[in-house]
C-alpha cells in the first residue's frame, strides 16, 4: 500500500499497479531488489533499543506506516513519539526541544545499560 500511496502523491492520481510496476522496472535497471525491501518486515529484525519520532503532518511517509514499523519492532525497549505539526522536512526543527529534553537523556541511559 505504501508504494501505491507514494505513486498517488507523486503523480496526483492513483493508477492501480503503476507504482509497483515503476518500482519493479527501476529495480531491474538499478540491480536493486526494491520490491523485496519492506521496512515493516525489516523492523521485525531490530534487536536493540529504538526511539522513533514521526511528524503527524508527514506527506512523504504517512504516520500509519511509521507506526506500523514501530509496532513491528520486537525489542521491548522502544519509544514512539509524534511531533505535532511536523512534516517530513521540518521534523528536526520542530522536534529539537523534545530531542534535547527526552531523546538525548534516553540515549545516554541506553549507553549505560548492560
N, C-alpha and C positions, 0 to 999 in steps of 0.2 A: 504493500500500500504506500509506503514512503516514496517509492520510485514513481508511482502514479501522481502522488501529491506534488512531487518535485516537478514532474513534467507539466502539470497544470499551472504551477506557479511560473514556470519559465516561458510557456507559450500562451498562457491565458485561458486555455480550454483543456478539458480532459478528453483525450482521444485514447480510449482503452487499447492497451497493447503498445502504444507508440513509445512511451518512455522505456519500458523493458527492452523493446527492440533496439532502441538507440543505445542503451547501455550494453546490450549484447554485442552490437557492432563495434562500439568503442572499445570494449574489452578485447575483441578479436584483433583490432588494429593495434592496440597497445600491448597485447600479450599479457593482459592482467585479468584474472578471473572475477570481474566485477559482480556478476550475478551470484557468485559463491560467497561473497562477503556480506555478512549480516551483523550489524552492530548488536542487535538484540541477542543473537546467538553467541557472539563472541563475549558478550558481557557475562555469560554463564561460566566463563573460564577464569574470571578475575578472582584471585585468591589473596587479596590484600585489602587493607582499608582504603575506602574511596569517599571523596567528598564531591558531590555533583551539584553544580549550580546551573540553573536554566532560567532564561528570561520568559516571562509569561506572554510577551508580545513577539516572540521569535517567529518570523515568517519563513526562515530558511529551514529550520528543523522544528516542527510542531512539538509543543511541550509534551504531548501524549507519547511521542517517540522517545524523548529524553527520559520520561518516567518509566516507560517500558524497559529501556536499557537499565535504568537504576533498579527496577524491581527484579530483573533477571540476575543481578549480581548476587551470588550466594554468600559472600562474606558477611558475617554478622555486624561488622564494624563499618557501617556506611551511613552517609548523611545526604539527604535530599533537601535542597534549598531553592526556592523560587524567588527570583529577583523581580519584584513588581515593576512593571513598566519597561523592562529591558527587552531589547530585541537581540538579534544575532551580533550586532556590531557595537552596541553601547553597553553590553553586559559588564565589561571590565570597569567602565567608569561608574555605572550605576551600582555595581556590586562592590566597589572598592572599600567602602566602610565596613561592610559585612566581612570581607576578606581580612581586613586588618583586625577586626574585633573577634571574629569567630574562627575563620579558616586557619590563619597562621597559628594561633594557640592550639588548634586541633592537630595540625601537622606536627608541631613541636611535641605534643603529647604522644603522638604515634611513634616518634623517633625514640622515645624513652620506654616504649613497651617491649617486653621480651619477645 
